[in-house]
Amino acid sequence: MKSVNPEGDILVTGFGRVDGVFKSYFEIRDKNGNFIGSTTRPHNGWWPSAVFAEPRYTYLAYDLAQGVAVEKVTDDFSSTLWTTTLSNCSQYVSAMGVDSENNLFVRGTTGIGGVGHNQYTAKIDGANGDLIWERIYDSGYQNFGGGLIINPAGDVLVVGTTDYETGSKDKAGILIIKYSGYDGTELKQVLYRKSINDERFEVACGIARDSNGNIYIGGKGYDISNGEGCGIETRRALTMKYEPF
């Protein structure tokens, strides 16, 4: 995951071995690629996330044995202002975003709910790390969180994969949910699925918004109805555009 601030500095994340122990890794470089700073945190199997906050601050997220830890730190990683644990986000964080009031929105996947995994969205007070609201989407099948964007009104639009099911026939669809940024009220759902008869598989990866409010979804898909199978070599890029909502 990466984030770019107005000065052009880039914040990237990853994980690897440090002294023989797997760690989550966070690094900042300037627009010319010069190293500014880095830090590590615990790593328990999932990719870490990070995003720039207001000037001089950064949000970090990394998985724990139970839940996800979120920290607000100075942008040189020298000081931690607060740390909070999202125990209901029991798998991983896939995206984060900051609104105009410097509150943090978190998108991820949780094991809480019905079958296997479900989509997770939360809003955290940027001043003190308090959880303002959280929402879990459970369709009764497997669900996985993807990206998020925040519109000018402060509402959050999230995208994810829904109704993921494997077996004799694979199926999955792409779901966009719009939540009120203020209190997490669900305002709208948009479901994309090429077929309701299984055999088609669409997976969400990211979401973006242009200056006119149009919404773009990036993902991948495949069709097993023609016998091509579901291997990586048969998967195709999928891009969608929606009018503002």
Secondary structure as GFF3:
##gff-version 3
##sequence-region A 1 245
A	DSSP	beta_strand	2	4	.	.	.	ID=ss1
A	DSSP	beta_strand	10	18	.	.	.	ID=ss2
A	DSSP	beta_strand	21	29	.	.	.	ID=ss3
A	DSSP	beta_strand	35	42	.	.	.	ID=ss4
A	DSSP	beta_strand	49	52	.	.	.	ID=ss5
A	DSSP	beta_strand	57	63	.	.	.	ID=ss6
A	DSSP	beta_strand	68	74	.	.	.	ID=ss7
A	DSSP	beta_strand	80	86	.	.	.	ID=ss8
A	DSSP	beta_strand	92	98	.	.	.	ID=ss9
A	DSSP	beta_strand	104	110	.	.	.	ID=ss10
A	DSSP	beta_strand	118	124	.	.	.	ID=ss11
A	DSSP	beta_strand	131	137	.	.	.	ID=ss12
A	DSSP	beta_strand	142	150	.	.	.	ID=ss13
A	DSSP	beta_strand	156	165	.	.	.	ID=ss14
A	DSSP	beta_strand	171	179	.	.	.	ID=ss15
A	DSSP	beta_strand	186	192	.	.	.	ID=ss16
A	DSSP	beta_strand	200	209	.	.	.	ID=ss17
A	DSSP	beta_strand	215	223	.	.	.	ID=ss18
A	DSSP	three_ten_helix	232	234	.	.	.	ID=ss19
A	DSSP	beta_strand	236	242	.	.	.	ID=ss20
###
